[in-house]
Amino acid sequence: MKKILVTGGEGRFASELGKIKTNLKFVYLSKRQLDILNVNSIIKTINKHRPSAILHLAGLSRPMDLHEKEISKSINLNIIGTANLVMACLKFKIKIIYFSTSYLYPGKKGNYKETDPLLPWNNYGWSKLGGESAVQMYKNSLILRVCMTEKPFVHKKAYSNVVSNFIYQADLAKMFLRLINKKGVYNIGGPTKTIYNFAKKENIKVKKIYSKGIFPLNQDMNLNKMKKIVK
């Protein structure tokens, strides 16, 4: 791949990716430059840049309760917008790279493999699964189920009884270039640990809190497939 269009080009991960030196040409697009809800806008942009792939980062993420309060917005941005991009990639026969989420897994048993059953535990997860469903239908695709956050940890409190695979966006950006030519589904994250133990390394003032069932306790993923590529 030589040129890659990046939706959500003003977002946090895109900013970290833009700091890395690479022979690839990333074209970072804001929502003003590319409206993923407008098929004509997508087609016009692809015709203009003639990319070999689209890296799809745009969508609705935090705050999580927004996906409960504004369901139509969540559906539009995370499901319909993604489906529009897949249709465009199909039309132009170019690859799509989709950032999904670890929230697709139920979070009950942990150590989830890419082939394990999916059952999102909140509306954000459902919205990302809706988008991923469209991407899964198109085989010229790469799906990364990520568990990432910005550095330093932004919250003042962190769960000490919830296990996950958080990784900082800056670290994931470096790792991403090793994965970019792959296809299929990959779990992506850092070493398994509690969210509190992850957070306190960079923020010693972070306070412990405990999930009492609303936030699933065992969200960690099996990263063996990723580790075969990123050693």
C-alpha positions as a Markdown table, in Angstrom:
| # | Residue | x | y | z |
|---|---|---|---|---|
| 1 | Met | 0.0 | 0.0 | 0.0 |
| 2 | Lys | 1.2 | 3.5 | -0.8 |
| 3 | Lys | -1.6 | 5.9 | 0.0 |
| 4 | Ile | -4.1 | 5.5 | 2.8 |
| 5 | Leu | -7.0 | 7.7 | 3.6 |
| 6 | Val | -7.7 | 8.1 | 7.3 |
| 7 | Thr | -11.2 | 8.9 | 8.5 |
| 8 | Gly | -11.2 | 10.7 | 11.9 |
| 9 | Gly | -8.0 | 12.3 | 10.9 |
| 10 | Glu | -8.2 | 14.9 | 13.8 |
| 11 | Gly | -8.6 | 12.2 | 16.4 |
| 12 | Arg | -6.2 | 11.1 | 19.1 |
| 13 | Phe | -4.9 | 7.9 | 17.5 |
| 14 | Ala | -4.5 | 9.7 | 14.1 |
| 15 | Ser | -2.4 | 12.3 | 15.9 |
| 16 | Glu | -0.1 | 9.7 | 17.3 |
| 17 | Leu | 0.2 | 7.9 | 14.0 |
| 18 | Gly | 1.1 | 11.1 | 12.3 |
| 19 | Lys | 4.2 | 11.4 | 14.5 |
| 20 | Ile | 5.8 | 8.2 | 13.1 |
| 21 | Lys | 8.1 | 8.2 | 10.2 |
| 22 | Thr | 7.1 | 5.8 | 7.4 |
| 23 | Asn | 7.2 | 5.4 | 3.7 |
| 24 | Leu | 3.4 | 5.2 | 3.6 |
| 25 | Lys | 1.5 | 8.3 | 2.8 |
| 26 | Phe | -1.4 | 8.8 | 5.2 |
| 27 | Val | -4.0 | 11.4 | 4.2 |
| 28 | Tyr | -5.7 | 12.6 | 7.3 |
| 29 | Leu | -9.3 | 13.7 | 6.8 |
| 30 | Ser | -11.5 | 15.6 | 9.2 |
| 31 | Lys | -15.3 | 15.2 | 9.2 |
| 32 | Arg | -15.5 | 18.5 | 7.3 |
| 33 | Gln | -13.4 | 16.9 | 4.5 |
| 34 | Leu | -15.2 | 13.6 | 4.5 |
| 35 | Asp | -18.7 | 12.9 | 5.6 |
| 36 | Ile | -19.1 | 9.2 | 6.2 |
| 37 | Leu | -22.8 | 9.5 | 6.2 |
| 38 | Asn | -22.8 | 10.9 | 2.6 |
| 39 | Val | -22.0 | 8.3 | 0.0 |
| 40 | Asn | -21.3 | 10.9 | -2.6 |
| 41 | Ser | -18.8 | 12.6 | -0.3 |
| 42 | Ile | -17.0 | 9.2 | 0.1 |
| 43 | Ile | -16.9 | 8.5 | -3.6 |
| 44 | Lys | -15.7 | 12.0 | -4.5 |
| 45 | Thr | -12.9 | 11.8 | -1.9 |
| 46 | Ile | -11.7 | 8.4 | -3.2 |
| 47 | Asn | -11.8 | 9.6 | -6.8 |
| 48 | Lys | -9.7 | 12.6 | -5.7 |
| 49 | His | -7.0 | 10.8 | -3.8 |
| 50 | Arg | -7.0 | 7.3 | -5.4 |
| 51 | Pro | -5.9 | 5.5 | -2.2 |
| 52 | Ser | -5.0 | 1.8 | -1.9 |
| 53 | Ala | -6.8 | 1.6 | 1.4 |
| 54 | Ile | -9.0 | 3.4 | 3.9 |
| 55 | Leu | -8.1 | 3.4 | 7.6 |
| 56 | His | -11.4 | 4.0 | 9.4 |
| 57 | Leu | -11.0 | 5.7 | 12.8 |
| 58 | Ala | -14.0 | 8.0 | 12.7 |
| 59 | Gly | -17.0 | 7.4 | 14.9 |
| 60 | Leu | -18.6 | 8.0 | 18.2 |
| 61 | Ser | -16.8 | 6.7 | 21.3 |
| 62 | Arg | -16.7 | 8.6 | 24.6 |
| 63 | Pro | -18.5 | 9.5 | 26.8 |
| 64 | Met | -20.0 | 5.9 | 26.9 |
| 65 | Asp | -23.4 | 7.0 | 28.1 |
| 66 | Leu | -23.9 | 9.0 | 24.9 |
| 67 | His | -24.6 | 5.7 | 23.2 |
| 68 | Glu | -27.5 | 5.2 | 25.6 |
| 69 | Lys | -28.8 | 8.7 | 25.4 |
| 70 | Glu | -28.4 | 9.3 | 21.7 |
| 71 | Ile | -28.9 | 5.9 | 20.1 |
| 72 | Ser | -29.6 | 7.3 | 16.6 |
| 73 | Lys | -26.3 | 9.2 | 16.6 |
| 74 | Ser | -24.5 | 6.0 | 17.7 |
| 75 | Ile | -26.1 | 4.0 | 14.9 |
| 76 | Asn | -25.4 | 6.6 | 12.3 |
| 77 | Leu | -21.8 | 7.2 | 13.0 |
| 78 | Asn | -20.6 | 3.7 | 14.0 |
| 79 | Ile | -22.9 | 1.5 | 12.0 |
| 80 | Ile | -24.2 | 3.3 | 8.9 |
| 81 | Gly | -21.1 | 5.3 | 8.3 |
| 82 | Thr | -18.9 | 2.2 | 8.5 |
| 83 | Ala | -21.2 | 0.4 | 6.1 |
| 84 | Asn | -21.1 | 3.3 | 3.7 |
| 85 | Leu | -17.3 | 3.1 | 3.7 |
| 86 | Val | -17.3 | -0.7 | 3.1 |
| 87 | Met | -19.6 | -0.2 | 0.1 |
| 88 | Ala | -17.2 | 2.4 | -1.3 |
| 89 | Cys | -14.2 | 0.1 | -0.8 |
| 90 | Leu | -16.1 | -2.7 | -2.5 |
| 91 | Lys | -16.9 | -0.4 | -5.5 |
| 92 | Phe | -13.2 | 0.7 | -5.9 |
| 93 | Lys | -11.7 | -2.6 | -4.8 |
| 94 | Ile | -9.6 | -1.1 | -2.1 |
| 95 | Lys | -8.8 | -2.4 | 1.4 |
| 96 | Ile | -10.5 | -1.2 | 4.5 |
| 97 | Ile | -8.8 | -1.2 | 8.0 |
| 98 | Tyr | -11.3 | -1.0 | 10.8 |
| 99 | Phe | -10.6 | -0.1 | 14.4 |
| 100 | Ser | -13.1 | -2.2 | 16.4 |
| 101 | Thr | -13.1 | -2.7 | 20.2 |
| 102 | Ser | -12.5 | -5.3 | 22.9 |
| 103 | Tyr | -16.0 | -4.3 | 24.2 |
| 104 | Leu | -17.4 | -6.8 | 21.7 |
| 105 | Tyr | -16.6 | -9.6 | 24.1 |
| 106 | Pro | -18.9 | -10.4 | 27.1 |
| 107 | Gly | -16.2 | -9.7 | 29.7 |
| 108 | Lys | -17.1 | -12.7 | 31.8 |
| 109 | Lys | -14.4 | -15.3 | 31.3 |
| 110 | Gly | -11.5 | -13.4 | 29.9 |
| 111 | Asn | -8.7 | -14.6 | 27.5 |
| 112 | Tyr | -11.0 | -14.1 | 24.6 |
| 113 | Lys | -9.8 | -15.3 | 21.2 |
| 114 | Glu | -10.7 | -13.7 | 17.9 |
| 115 | Thr | -12.9 | -16.8 | 17.1 |
| 116 | Asp | -14.9 | -16.6 | 20.4 |
| 117 | Pro | -18.6 | -15.7 | 20.4 |
| 118 | Leu | -19.3 | -12.0 | 20.7 |
| 119 | Leu | -21.8 | -10.4 | 23.0 |
| 120 | Pro | -21.3 | -6.7 | 23.7 |
| 121 | Trp | -22.1 | -5.5 | 27.2 |
| 122 | Asn | -23.1 | -1.9 | 26.3 |
| 123 | Asn | -24.4 | 0.1 | 23.4 |
| 124 | Tyr | -21.0 | 1.3 | 22.4 |
| 125 | Gly | -20.0 | -2.3 | 21.9 |
| 126 | Trp | -23.1 | -3.0 | 19.9 |
| 127 | Ser | -22.6 | 0.0 | 17.7 |
| 128 | Lys | -19.0 | -1.2 | 16.9 |
| 129 | Leu | -20.2 | -4.7 | 16.3 |
| 130 | Gly | -22.7 | -3.3 | 13.8 |
| 131 | Gly | -19.9 | -1.6 | 11.9 |
| 132 | Glu | -17.7 | -4.7 | 12.2 |
| 133 | Ser | -20.4 | -6.9 | 10.7 |
| 134 | Ala | -20.3 | -4.9 | 7.5 |
| 135 | Val | -16.5 | -5.0 | 7.4 |
| 136 | Gln | -16.5 | -8.8 | 8.0 |
| 137 | Met | -18.6 | -9.3 | 4.8 |
| 138 | Tyr | -15.8 | -7.7 | 2.7 |
| 139 | Lys | -12.7 | -10.0 | 2.7 |
| 140 | Asn | -10.3 | -7.3 | 1.6 |
| 141 | Ser | -10.2 | -6.0 | 5.2 |
| 142 | Leu | -8.3 | -5.8 | 8.4 |
| 143 | Ile | -10.2 | -5.6 | 11.7 |
| 144 | Leu | -8.4 | -4.7 | 14.9 |
| 145 | Arg | -10.2 | -5.2 | 18.2 |
| 146 | Val | -8.3 | -2.7 | 20.3 |
| 147 | Cys | -8.2 | -1.7 | 23.9 |
| 148 | Met | -6.4 | 1.7 | 23.9 |
| 149 | Thr | -6.4 | 5.0 | 25.7 |
| 150 | Glu | -4.4 | 8.2 | 25.6 |
| 151 | Lys | -1.3 | 8.9 | 27.8 |
| 152 | Pro | -1.4 | 9.7 | 30.6 |
| 153 | Phe | -4.5 | 7.9 | 31.8 |
| 154 | Val | -7.2 | 10.5 | 31.7 |
| 155 | His | -9.4 | 9.4 | 34.6 |
| 156 | Lys | -8.9 | 10.2 | 38.2 |
| 157 | Lys | -10.1 | 6.7 | 39.2 |
| 158 | Ala | -9.5 | 3.2 | 37.9 |
| 159 | Tyr | -11.0 | -0.2 | 38.5 |
| 160 | Ser | -8.8 | -2.5 | 40.6 |
| 161 | Asn | -11.0 | -5.6 | 40.0 |
| 162 | Val | -11.4 | -5.3 | 36.2 |
| 163 | Val | -8.8 | -7.0 | 34.1 |
| 164 | Ser | -8.1 | -5.8 | 30.5 |
| 165 | Asn | -5.4 | -5.2 | 27.9 |
| 166 | Phe | -5.1 | -1.4 | 27.8 |
| 167 | Ile | -2.4 | 0.0 | 25.7 |
| 168 | Tyr | -1.5 | 3.7 | 25.1 |
| 169 | Gln | -2.3 | 5.0 | 21.6 |
| 170 | Ala | 1.3 | 6.1 | 21.0 |
| 171 | Asp | 2.5 | 2.5 | 21.6 |
| 172 | Leu | -0.2 | 1.1 | 19.4 |
| 173 | Ala | 0.6 | 3.5 | 16.6 |
| 174 | Lys | 4.1 | 2.0 | 16.4 |
| 175 | Met | 2.7 | -1.5 | 16.5 |
| 176 | Phe | 0.1 | -0.7 | 13.8 |
| 177 | Leu | 2.6 | -0.4 | 11.0 |
| 178 | Arg | 3.6 | -4.0 | 11.6 |
| 179 | Leu | 0.0 | -5.1 | 11.1 |
| 180 | Ile | -1.2 | -2.9 | 8.3 |
| 181 | Asn | -0.6 | -5.4 | 5.4 |
| 182 | Lys | -2.5 | -8.2 | 7.2 |
| 183 | Lys | -6.1 | -9.2 | 6.7 |
| 184 | Gly | -8.6 | -10.8 | 9.0 |
| 185 | Val | -9.3 | -10.1 | 12.7 |
| 186 | Tyr | -6.7 | -9.4 | 15.4 |
| 187 | Asn | -7.0 | -8.7 | 19.1 |
| 188 | Ile | -4.7 | -5.8 | 19.9 |
| 189 | Gly | -3.6 | -4.6 | 23.3 |
| 190 | Gly | -1.0 | -4.6 | 26.1 |
| 191 | Pro | -0.2 | -7.1 | 28.8 |
| 192 | Thr | -3.1 | -8.4 | 30.9 |
| 193 | Lys | -3.5 | -6.4 | 34.1 |
| 194 | Thr | -6.1 | -4.6 | 36.1 |
| 195 | Ile | -7.0 | -1.1 | 34.9 |
| 196 | Tyr | -5.8 | 0.3 | 38.1 |
| 197 | Asn | -2.3 | -1.3 | 37.8 |
| 198 | Phe | -2.2 | -0.1 | 34.2 |
| 199 | Ala | -3.1 | 3.5 | 35.1 |
| 200 | Lys | -0.9 | 3.9 | 38.2 |
| 201 | Lys | 2.3 | 3.5 | 36.3 |
| 202 | Glu | 1.8 | 6.9 | 34.6 |
| 203 | Asn | -0.5 | 8.4 | 37.2 |
| 204 | Ile | 0.5 | 7.6 | 40.8 |
| 205 | Lys | -2.4 | 9.7 | 42.1 |
| 206 | Val | -5.1 | 7.6 | 40.4 |
| 207 | Lys | -7.6 | 6.2 | 43.0 |
| 208 | Lys | -8.9 | 2.6 | 43.2 |
| 209 | Ile | -12.5 | 1.9 | 42.6 |
| 210 | Tyr | -14.4 | -1.4 | 42.3 |
| 211 | Ser | -16.9 | -2.5 | 39.7 |
| 212 | Lys | -19.9 | -4.2 | 41.3 |
| 213 | Gly | -21.2 | -5.8 | 38.1 |
| 214 | Ile | -22.0 | -3.0 | 35.7 |
| 215 | Phe | -18.5 | -3.1 | 34.3 |
| 216 | Pro | -17.6 | -6.7 | 33.4 |
| 217 | Leu | -14.6 | -8.0 | 35.4 |
| 218 | Asn | -12.7 | -10.2 | 32.9 |
| 219 | Gln | -12.3 | -8.2 | 29.7 |
| 220 | Asp | -8.8 | -9.4 | 28.8 |
| 221 | Met | -8.1 | -10.8 | 25.3 |
| 222 | Asn | -5.9 | -13.6 | 24.0 |
| 223 | Leu | -3.1 | -11.8 | 22.1 |
| 224 | Asn | -1.2 | -14.8 | 20.7 |
| 225 | Lys | -2.2 | -14.0 | 17.1 |
| 226 | Met | -0.9 | -10.4 | 17.5 |
| 227 | Lys | 2.3 | -11.6 | 19.1 |
| 228 | Lys | 3.2 | -13.7 | 16.2 |
| 229 | Ile | 3.6 | -10.5 | 14.1 |
| 230 | Val | 4.6 | -8.0 | 16.7 |
| 231 | Lys | 7.4 | -9.5 | 18.7 |
